[in-house]
Each structure stands twice: as structure tokens, then as C-alpha cells.
Amino acid sequence: MKYEVDSYILEYNEKTKQYFIYFKDSVNNECKLEIKKEVFDTYMKSKKEYKKIQNQYDRHEEHSEQSDISLYKKSYINKVSLEDMVIEKINNSALRKIVKEVPEPHNHRLEMYFFEDMTIKEIASKENKNERTIRYSISKGISEIAKKIKKI
């Protein structure tokens, strides 16, 4: 059974009932030493204690200095009302409907830009097009949407 700890590997050979430690010396040669069971147990116990302390720190200690303002922002929960969520859904579905009415390829690019949160660079890369072409297509599509909304 082998246990890798830091830059050491501890091993217990069940067949021979021997304990070993493997490590690399200062000239990067691999070394193997037989150690006593007590040394092996002590090292493993110290590692478990260290891990316990590390876990306690990770779970219960704050890891960065924070101001009162940043702590307040963390504690403040921005609640969205059900009505606002419904209105947003309706607006999104209406916008999707209008985007589908925009001519190709503008509508497809608008879908990626608005609803899939892709950047102009990502869209250009995906379509193997120039960023300038994509930017023009999206602005053209937005103009089409604006015209359709004005009619409503």
C-alpha cells in the first residue's frame, strides 16, 4: 500500500511487512529507505493532523481581507419578484419572436449574441468570418428590430 505525501512516497509492503520511504535527493536521484513502523505511523499521524487543521481553516476562516462594504454586498440578496420574472420571460419570448423575423444571417448572429452570450469575436471564429462583418451584421439586425418595434 503506497501513500503519496508532499514530495515523499510512503509504502507498506504487506508481503514482507516492511515500511519504506521514497524521495529524491538534492541531485534528483531517487532514494528508497526502509523505516520503522513507528516512524511511518508518526509521519502519517502528523499528516492527518495537518490535514485536519487545513480543513478547519478552509471551512471556517475568511481567506481575504474584506471591507464592511464588500461584506454587506455579499450579505445583500437581490430578490426579484415573481411579476418581474414573468415580465422578463414575456419580453424575452417577444424579442426572440422578433429576432426570428429578421433576415438571415443577421437573425442567427443576433441569437448567438443576445441569447447565447457569445462575443463578436467568438461568433466570427465560429463562422470563420471577419469580426467587422459580424459587428456590421449585428448592428444591421438591431436596426431591423428597432424598425419592427416602432411599428408595434
Long-range contacts (C-beta under 8 A, 24 or more apart in sequence): 3-44, 5-43, 5-44, 5-47, 10-40, 10-43, 10-44, 12-40, 95-145, 98-145, 98-148, 98-149, 99-141, 99-145, 101-148, 102-141, 102-144, 102-145, 102-148, 103-144, 105-137, 106-137, 106-138, 106-140, 106-141, 106-144, 107-141, 109-134, 109-137, 109-138, 109-141, 110-138, 110-141, 110-142, 110-145, 113-138
